[in-house]
């Protein structure tokens, strides 16, 4: 199963995370399938805090990738999760 996870980077006390698509059976230190975006919690500007390629994100979500709890919270904060749910409901209506 593919999961959307956070992969930590950065110096001590200065975290930066990559949002990646990974096999759920692998450790967080192993290689990932594709880089989706970045999350930098220390940046004050909320628009620059989360940078995600929406096309890659929606591609993995439509293929059945499951976000972890923290990744889901970030997607909801960036209002991308609701956009995905709306697009999924729109496809089912057609």
N, C-alpha and C positions, 0 to 999 in steps of 0.2 A: 504494500500500500504506500502511496506517495503522500507525504505530509508537507505542508508549508511551515517551515521552522525558522527560528532566529539563530544565526550563527554569529557569536560574539567576536568582535575585533577591538582594537584600540588599546591604549595604555591603561595601566591601573588607575582607577577613579575617573577615567575618561572613556566610557564605553561607546561603541558604535556597533550596530548590528546589521548584518545582511539578512534579508528575507529571501530564503532559498527553497527550492523544491528538492526534497530528499526522500530516499527510501526510509521508511519508518524503522527498519531493523538496524540501520547503521547508527554509529555514534555521532554526536555533533561535530567531532573533530575530523570525520571522514569527508570525502569529496561529495559535492552536491550535483544534482542533475542540471539545474539551471538557476541563475541569479535572477530574482524577481525585482528586488529593489533594496533600499537601505532605510534604516531607522536610526536617527541620532537624537537620543532623549535629552541631551544637554542644550540643544539649540532652542532659543526662546521663541522664534518664529514658527508657528505650527504648520505653515505651508511648506517650509523647508525641512521640517523635522522628519517627515515621511515622504520619500521619493520612490514611487512604484511605477513600473511599466504595466499599465492596465491591460494591454493586449496579452502579455505573458501571463499575468495573474488570472485573467478570465479564461485563458486557454487551459491552464492547469485545473482551475475550479470546475470547468465544464467536463474535463476528463475524469473528475472524481477525486481530486486531491483534497485532503482534509486539513484545514489550518489548526495549529495547536491553540490552546486557550489564549496565550499571550499574543500570538499573531492575529487571532480573531479580534481581540480587543484593539489592536493597532488598526486593523482594517475597518472596524466600526468607527474608530476615532477619525479616520481619514474619509469616512462616508463611502468607502468602496464596497463594503459588504452589502449595504442596502441597494447599491447600484447593481451588484451581481444578482441579488434576489429578485429585483424588478426585471432584469433582463431574462432571468430564468422563467419567471411567471409569464412574461410577454411571449416567450417561445412556446410555452405550454398552451396559451390561449389561441395561438395560430394554428 
